[in-house]
Amino acid sequence: MSALKEKLFEKIEAHRPRTTRLAKEFGDVKVSDVTIAQAIGGARGVKCLVTDISYLDPFEGIRFRGMTIPETFKALPKVPGSEYPYVEAHWYLLLTGEVPTKEQTLEVVEEFKERAKVPQYVYDLLRTMPRDTHPMTMFSSAILAMQRESVFVKRYQEGMSKMDYWDPMYEDASNLLARLPVIAAYIYRMKYRSDTPIAADPKLDFGGNFAHMMGIPHPYDDVARMYFILHSDHESGNVSAHTVHLVASALSDAYYALSAGINGLAGPLHGLANQEVLRWTQAFMDKLGGQLPTKEQLEEALWDTLNSGQVIPGYGHAVLRKTDPRYTAQREFCLKNLPDYPLFKLISMIYEVTPPILEKQGKAKNPWPNVDAQSGVVQWYYGVTDYDFYTVLFGVGRAIGVLANIIWDRALGYAIERPKSLTTDMLEEAAGIKK
Ligand code: HAX
């Protein structure tokens, strides 16, 4: 057993009695009531999921295992010559709640290299798909195609104790995660770079190898590390995380679950918003003949979007009530590395102009930018101008959090999900407007 897996097992054994005690002795204690608005409105704010891997405060933003984004970046071991940590160290942190040492991190780096071999049939499958297929469809299909490799399914069919479910889930999750950068970069080079895939470099870490396979030099390796860590986890209730948790709760394996979650991430109200931000921005700049707009022109374009019944992509959030610290982290990167880049200037201008407009419109509960408002400009600057690829990058990052979560779901024996439905008649009865 690898040192990470052993450490995880220690943590699982220490944690299990807490969950068992809560369920057995305090199962009747209420943590939430549900209103009609919540039943109709996407269960917003209903407290019915449990995770210890990250927590989202509406005003502070995300904490990974108790640490804010700057604290996480500071604490985790850095890749030599880089300003950002090993993605593998973040995986260790999310799984165990402990910051790994450099040695512990390097062990995971080595483990991932062993696991990163993508079966040939995945490439064959991708090549049979029409080239204009959306890259998220390709990404999700590649993940699903590997389901035949599931260790969980094999062990389940052999007959395995519930107490052991986490173990093959760990194997599947690790195999999958290690392969994702290879698959993502392959899709990119096949689809957008004249079908010129670049082989992995066994000397490199997760982020470094991704940049290498994308064919983009330093500091894009740091962009990749930053990006994957920032997008990794955002509690369990967002569409991608919740979908993965839900599907895995039926004891579907990590391949089925992650593929489903990636499909949820592909919606424009969720991860696809990063593509939409760039699509909106480019269409707007095209209209102006590539010029930066004046504040008035920008205000007009934002109102046009709102008045035509569309959302401003990259703004608003179901939980957050302030600027997303994931936005801020990327903005700080831009201020340091591309302060004078015209597209960054436009994105900054949108940041200045949009919140007061959304406030004036009075609909969005949160007028501030989310992670997706800032991520595209960084990619664009480093040459990834094919913006329909951006959500795949999000997907590689998101996999880190959701896969860590489903290992813990199996370790703690979380039940198959099955909330209860009501009819409209029942709601009207509850409201006292129907007998
Ligand atoms: N532009 C225009 N209107 C917006 C808005 C925005 N950016 N954000 C919210 N609203 C509107 C909603 O559409 C809703 O309108 P209706 O009453 O007509 O239905 C109203 O304001 C209230 O919505 P809310 O309670 O503030 O927001 P929700 O929790 O329902 O939805 C969303 C949260 C993120 C989906 C929403 O803010 C939105 O559509 N934003 C734009 C798309 C986006 O950036 N998505 C990415 C979010 C982050 C993420 O998941 N990344 O993956």
Boltz pocket constraint, residues with backbone or C-beta under 6 A from the ligand:
constraints:
  - pocket:
      binder: B
      contacts: [[A, 44], [A, 238], [A, 268], [A, 269], [A, 270], [A, 271], [A, 272], [A, 273], [A, 306], [A, 310], [A, 311], [A, 312], [A, 313], [A, 314], [A, 315], [A, 316], [A, 317], [A, 318], [A, 319], [A, 363], [A, 364], [A, 365], [A, 366], [A, 370], [A, 371], [A, 372]]
      max_distance: 6.0
